[in-house]
Each structure stands twice: as C-alpha cells, then as structure tokens.
Amino acid sequence: MNKNFSFIILTYNEEVHLPRLLESIKALRAPIFVLDSGSTDGTVDIASEYGATIKTNPFLNHPKQWDFALRNFEITTPWIIGLDADQTLTPSLFKLLNDFKTEDYNDVNGIYFNRKNFFQGKWIRFGGYYPFYQLKMFRKGVGFSDLNENMDHRFITSGKTIIWKNGYLLEENLKENDINFWLAKHERYSDLIAEEEVERMKNIRAQSLKPALFGNPDEQRAWLKRLWWKLPLGFRPYLYFSYRMIFKLGILDGSTGIKFHYLQGFWFRRLVDRKIRKLKIRSGL
C-alpha cells in the first residue's frame, strides 16, 4: 500500500465516471476514500469494488462537502490528493505520483496539478482555460477547504507550493453531453453564487486568500475575483465574454468551444447578475 498519499473523491451518481478515474489511479496502490452524496445508481458499488472507504453526507455545496471529507476520514498518509469523479490522471501525472517520495518534498506543503478541461468531447484550450492550475495535493493537517466560497471550490495551504506544469488532470463531465443537464446544474450554481456575492456586499463573507496578481494561481484568481465584484452588474458579462473570446483567443476553440464560452462566460454570468439584482432588492441594498 502506498504510504505517501491518499485519494479523496466526491461522488453523486457517478457510475459513468468513477470506473474511468479509479482505473487511472489503481496501480498507485494508494488508499481511496469516497464521500458520496446519496447516489441512486451504481456509484457506491463501484467504489466498493475498488476497495474504497466510503462515507455518505448530504450535499450543500462543494466547499462544505470537502471540509466534511477532510474532517471525517481517518487519513494516515502525510499527503492527500482531492479529486472530482469526472477527472482522470494522464500518464505524465501518474508517473509524477508514482515517483513521489515524501522525503523529496520536505519544504513543500502543496502541489498544483495542470488541468485540461473538456466540454462535449472538445478540449477547451483557449479562453483562459489552459493552462489551469489547481491545488490538488497537500499535506494532511495543513491543507483545508475554503469555506468562504459558496460554489467555486479550492483547497488552501500555508507555506510553499509548487506547480507540476506537465502533471495533467483530464476533466470531462460526460453527463454534460446533454445540454439540459448542463443548464440545470448551472441554474443551481447561479443561486449559490448570487447568494455569495450579496453576502459579500453585506460584509458577511471575506476572501480567505490574500489577492495577488503575481502570487500563486489561487492568489491570482482571488485578485481577479476582487476586480470582478467591483464591475457593474449587467455590464460585466459582456466584458468577460469579450475578454475570453478576443484577448484569450476563445474564438479558436471552434464551434463547440465557442458554445462553451458563451454558456459559461456569458449566459451563466448574466443569470447570476439577474439573481443578484433580485436579492439586492429583497435585502434593501
């Protein structure tokens, strides 16, 4: 059994994804912990077949679900890797993990993986979606889930972090091939984000990370978010979509990629802004 790291995976009706992920990590022989949200398909049975330790917890949002996982699984390895069920390891990332030895990283508390995101079979290479670094591996007891976010999830760790630029995760949600699934999911997400932004207006929430344009990848995104919150509602989706399509070359992603950028970068952002306006009226802001 791998003594360097363990995997934690969040699931909900992931029978189409989970075998793909578990096959990509099984040869690492690392402990696997699955936190399920009450799946009604074969997800839990699949996790059991691969020897995973399984717990169930009702889903509120991703940050809270990850927080529950980190607090309730009995992890004995010094490192933890947190993965989504629709992600898989590439051979390059597998090799980095297979060669990983804790003693070689004594001065490091967190490692960023590079993600390749796919939408309806198309790699979204432009529009700011690649390279995209996510803190996925961190020391147990040092890394934690950022509960100051309502929907966007990130792990945070103190101390030194490094980036494995060639350590790729592939992320493709096959359920999003049905556009109605994508739309329904983002309808729910828009409620969470609108609620979060209004709470920030009321100073109920504050950023956990110090925004820094030249900091680590998460500090850079925190800086951009702080800028985003200052932009006028209703105008910012147009600005953001133009930025992705023109300055970040999203137009080069082809018809499927352009559809993704439109839905995620414009339609979704306009939906959020409309819901923020309604919440502001109710709150008297």
Beta strands, then each sheet from edge to edge (+ up, - down):
strand 1: 5-11
strand 2: 32-36
strand 3: 53-56
strand 4: 79-84
strand 5: 87-89
strand 6: 110-119
strand 7: 122-123
strand 8: 133-139
strand 9: 144-145
strand 10: 155-156
strand 11: 161-172
sheet 1: 3+ 2+ 1+ 4+ 8- 6+ 7-
sheet 2: 3+ 2+ 1+ 4+ 8- 6+ 11+ 5-
sheet 3: 9+ 10-
end
